[in-house]
């Protein structure tokens, strides 16, 4: 079983797209969010794999932007992991809980 990302297809059902081999960079981590959590990609990383468990999470990916409980992209609790490219000098992942108890699972990779 490989890592995959769910892709929505116009005028059709969602399908799974298998990706190339993904090599972890550093250990998998988990954080219970309480305010804004900032993740800065290691130099060798080119991907960030994220998933919300327990409660929804809001996030932004630009170093000058910040999420709030009502703004930013949404990671819906229980959905499949999302894979985000980390390349670019302005990349910085910031996440905040929509409600108390949100858990962010994450892993940097190549």
Contact map, one row per residue, 1 for C-alpha under 8 A:
11100000000000000000000000000000000000000000000000000000000000000000000000000000000000000000000000000000000000
11110000000000000110100000000000000000000000000000000000000000000000000000000000000000000000000000000000000000
11111000000000000110010000000000000000000000000000000000000000000000000000000000000000000000000000000000000000
01111100000000011110000000000000000000000000000000000000000000000000000000000000000000000000000000000000000000
00111110000000011110000000000000000000000000000000000000000000000000000000000001111000000000000000000000000000
00011111000001111000000000000000000000000000000000000000000000000000000000000001000000000000000000000000000000
00001111100001111000000000000000000000000000000000000000000000000000000000000000000000000000000000000000000000
00000111110111100000000000000000000000000000000000000000000000000000000000000000000000000000000000000000000000
00000011111111100000000000000000000000000000000000000000000000000000000000000000000000000000000000000000000000
00000001111110000000000000000000000000000000000000000000000000000000000000000000000000000000000000000000000000
00000000111110000000000000000000000000000000000000000000000000000000000000000000000000000000000000000000000000
00000001111111000000000000000000000000000000000000000000000000000000000000000000000000000000000000000000000000
00000001111111100000000000000000000000000000000000000000000000000000000000000000000000000000000000000000000000
00000111100111110000000000000000000000000000000000000000000000000000000000000000000000000000000000000000000000
00000111100011111000000000000000000000000000000000000000000000000000000000000000000000000000000000000000000000
00011110000001111100000000000000000000000000000000000000000000000000000000000000000000000000000000000000000000
00011110000000111110000000000000000000000000000000000000000000000000000000000000000000000000000000000000000000
01111000000000011111000000000000000000000000000000000000000000000000000000000000000000000000000000000000000000
01111000000000001111110000000000000000000000000000000000000000000000000000000000000000000000000000000000000000
00000000000000000111110000000000000000000000000000000000000000000000000000000000000000000000000000000000000000
01000000000000000011111000000000000000000000000000000000000000000000000000000000000000000000000000000000000000
00100000000000000011111100000000000000000000000000000000000000000000000000000000000000000000000000000000000011
00000000000000000000111110000000000000000000000000000000000000000000000000000000000000000000000000000000000011
00000000000000000000011111100000000000000000000000000000000000000000000000000000000000000000000000000000001111
00000000000000000000001111100000000000000101100000000000000000000000000000000000000000000000000000000000001111
00000000000000000000000111110000000000000000000000000000000000000000000000000000000000000000000000000000001110
00000000000000000000000111111000000000000000000000000000000000000000000000000000000000000000000000000000001100
00000000000000000000000001111100000000000000000000000000000000000000000000000000000000000000000000000000111100
00000000000000000000000000111110000000000000000000000000000000000000000000000000000000000000000000000000111000
00000000000000000000000000011111000000000000000000000000000000000000000000000000000000000000000000000011110000
00000000000000000000000000001111100000000000000000000000000000000000000000000000000000000000000000000011100000
00000000000000000000000000000111110000000000000000000000000000000000000000000000000000000000000000001111000000
00000000000000000000000000000011111110000000000000000000000000000000000000000000000000000000001110011111000000
00000000000000000000000000000001111110000000000000000000000000000000000000000000000000000000000110010000000000
00000000000000000000000000000000111110000000000000000000000000000000000000000000000000000000000110000000000000
00000000000000000000000000000000111111000000000000000000000000000110000000000000000000000000011110000000000000
00000000000000000000000000000000111111100000000000000000000000000000000000000000000000000000011100000000000000
00000000000000000000000000000000000111110000000000000000000000000000000000000000000000000001111000000000000000
00000000000000000000000000000000000011111000000000000000000000000000000000000000000000000001110000000000000000
00000000000000000000000000000000000001111100000000000000000000000000000000000000000000000011100000000000000000
00000000000000000000000000000000000000111110110100000000000000000000000000000000000001000011000000000000000100
00000000000000000000000010000000000000011111100000000000000000000000000000000000000000000000000000000000000100
00000000000000000000000000000000000000001111100000000000000000000000000000000000000000000000000000000000000000
00000000000000000000000010000000000000000111110000000000000000000000000000000000000000000000000000000000000001
00000000000000000000000010000000000000001111111100000000000000000000000000000000000001100000000000000000000111
00000000000000000000000000000000000000001001111100000000000000000000000000000000000011100000000000000000000111
00000000000000000000000000000000000000000000111110000000000000000000000000000000001111100000000000000000000111
00000000000000000000000000000000000000001000111111000000000000000000000000000000001111000000000000000000011110
00000000000000000000000000000000000000000000001111100000000000000000000000000000111100000000000000000000011110
00000000000000000000000000000000000000000000000111110000000000000000000000000000111100000000000000000001111000
00000000000000000000000000000000000000000000000011111000000000000000000000101111110000000000000000000001110000
00000000000000000000000000000000000000000000000001111111100000000000000000111110100000000000000000000111100000
00000000000000000000000000000000000000000000000000111111000000000000000000011100000000000000000000000111100000
00000000000000000000000000000000000000000000000000011111000000000000000000001100000000000000000000001110000000
00000000000000000000000000000000000000000000000000011111100000000000000000011000000000000000000011111110000000
00000000000000000000000000000000000000000000000000011111110000000000000001111000000000000000000011100100000000
00000000000000000000000000000000000000000000000000010011111000000000100001111000000000000000001111000101000000
00000000000000000000000000000000000000000000000000000001111100000011111111100000000000000000001111000000000000
00000000000000000000000000000000000000000000000000000000111110000110000111100000000000000000111100000000000000
00000000000000000000000000000000000000000000000000000000011111001110000110000000000000000001111000000000000000
00000000000000000000000000000000000000000000000000000000001111101000000000000000000000000011110000000000000000
00000000000000000000000000000000000000000000000000000000000111111000000000000000000000000111100000000000000000
00000000000000000000000000000000000000000000000000000000000011111100000000000000000000000111100000000000000000
00000000000000000000000000000000000000000000000000000000000001111100000000000000000000000100000000000000000000
00000000000000000000000000000000000000000000000000000000000111111110000000000000000000000000000000000000000000
00000000000000000000000000000000000100000000000000000000001100111111000100000000000000000000010000000000000000
00000000000000000000000000000000000100000000000000000000011100001111111100000000000000000000011100000000000000
00000000000000000000000000000000000000000000000000000000010000000111111100000000000000000000000101000000000000
00000000000000000000000000000000000000000000000000000000110000000011111000000000000000000000000111100000000000
00000000000000000000000000000000000000000000000000000000010000000011111100000000000000000000000001000000000000
00000000000000000000000000000000000000000000000000000000010000000011111110000000000000000000000000000000000000
00000000000000000000000000000000000000000000000000000000011100000111011111000000000000000000000000000000000000
00000000000000000000000000000000000000000000000000000000011100000000001111100000000000000000000000000000000000
00000000000000000000000000000000000000000000000000000001111000000000000111110000000000000000000000000000000000
00000000000000000000000000000000000000000000000000110001111000000000000011111010000000000000000000000000000000
00000000000000000000000000000000000000000000000000011011100000000000000001111110000000000000000000000000000000
00000000000000000000000000000000000000000000000000111111100000000000000000111110000000000000000000000000000000
00000000000000000000000000000000000000000000000000111100000000000000000000011111000000000000000000000000000000
00000000000000000000000000000000000000000000000000110000000000000000000000111111100000000000000000000000000000
00001100000000000000000000000000000000000000000000100000000000000000000000000111110000000000000000000000000000
00001000000000000000000000000000000000000000000011110000000000000000000000000011111000000000000000000000000000
00001000000000000000000000000000000000000000000011100000000000000000000000000001111100000000000000000000000000
00001000000000000000000000000000000000000000001111000000000000000000000000000000111110000000000000000000000000
00000000000000000000000000000000000000000000001111000000000000000000000000000000011111000000000000000000000000
00000000000000000000000000000000000000000000011100000000000000000000000000000000001111100000000000000000000000
00000000000000000000000000000000000000001000111100000000000000000000000000000000000111110011000000000000000000
00000000000000000000000000000000000000000000111000000000000000000000000000000000000011111010000000000000000000
00000000000000000000000000000000000000000000000000000000000000000000000000000000000001111110000000000000000000
00000000000000000000000000000000000000000000000000000000000000000000000000000000000000111110000000000000000000
00000000000000000000000000000000000000000000000000000000000001110000000000000000000000011111000000000000000000
00000000000000000000000000000000000000011000000000000000000011100000000000000000000001111111100000000000000000
00000000000000000000000000000000000001111000000000000000000111100000000000000000000001000111110000000000000000
00000000000000000000000000000000000001110000000000000000001111100000000000000000000000000011111000000000000000
00000000000000000000000000000000000111100000000000000000001110000110000000000000000000000001111100000000000000
00000000000000000000000000000000100111000000000000000000111100000010000000000000000000000000111110000000000000
00000000000000000000000000000000111110000000000000000000111000000011100000000000000000000000011111000000000000
00000000000000000000000000000000111100000000000000000011110000000000100000000000000000000000001111111100000000
00000000000000000000000000000000000000000000000000000011110000000001110000000000000000000000000111110100000000
00000000000000000000000000000000000000000000000000000011000000000000100000000000000000000000000011111100000000
00000000000000000000000000000000110000000000000000000010000000000000000000000000000000000000000011111100000000
00000000000000000000000000000001100000000000000000000110000000000000000000000000000000000000000010111110000000
00000000000000000000000000000001100000000000000000011111100000000000000000000000000000000000000011111111000000
00000000000000000000000000000111100000000000000000011110000000000000000000000000000000000000000000001111100000
00000000000000000000000000000111100000000000000001111000100000000000000000000000000000000000000000000111110000
00000000000000000000000000011110000000000000000001111000000000000000000000000000000000000000000000000011111000
00000000000000000000000000011100000000000000000111100000000000000000000000000000000000000000000000000001111100
00000000000000000000000111111000000000000000000111000000000000000000000000000000000000000000000000000000111110
00000000000000000000000111110000000000001100111110000000000000000000000000000000000000000000000000000000011111
00000000000000000000011111000000000000000000111110000000000000000000000000000000000000000000000000000000001111
00000000000000000000011110000000000000000001111000000000000000000000000000000000000000000000000000000000000111
